[in-house]
């Protein structure tokens, strides 16, 4: 039953992740498809630019919740194999980035990936937050902070899983399979920021608070 439940939640993780809250907010608040404006993403940053900061925060909370809840259920409530934990988180990222319900055009997976990371490894989630927040605060580049946070978060959960596996005392109990989430999850979010990386290099990336 554990295996079947695990597979079920992986599928549910993708389906729930496919709910594009940013797209819904854009249509309700501005009557627009936000994929046709700004960065073209359905993520919280683009929502904030087009619909206002309050709606950006709402989108962020909803995008985090749709990943955190399925992963938390598999980790803390149901008896599911550890491999399903990582895959449920990755499925949520995939759903947000390539949503089934909206022609596979979504966001960049940062909010959902961050939320799942916090559930899988709170210390890694904290590390990602502490790495990203100052960068965003100082440079006003959300994309740069997201890239750095994703890199640090993915690296942290990978290192902690390895250290735990070799028996280092005092290290959080993180299954080795969580390395898959650290490597694949961070890689996906960074790759989806490739256009932002180009704009950062060229000096024309939009800053937080700027209208596009």
Secondary structure, DSSP 8 states (H G I E B T S, - for coil): -HHHHHHHHHHHHHHHHT--HHHHHHHHHTSS-GGGSTTS--SHHHHHHHH-HHHHHHHHHHHHHHHHHHHHIIIIIS---HHHHHHHHHHHHHHHHS-GGGTT----SHHHHHHHHHHH-HHHHHHHHHHHHHHHHHH--HHHHHHHHHHHHHHHHHHHHHHHHTT-TTS----TTHHHIIIIIHHHHHHTTHHHHHHHHHT----TT---
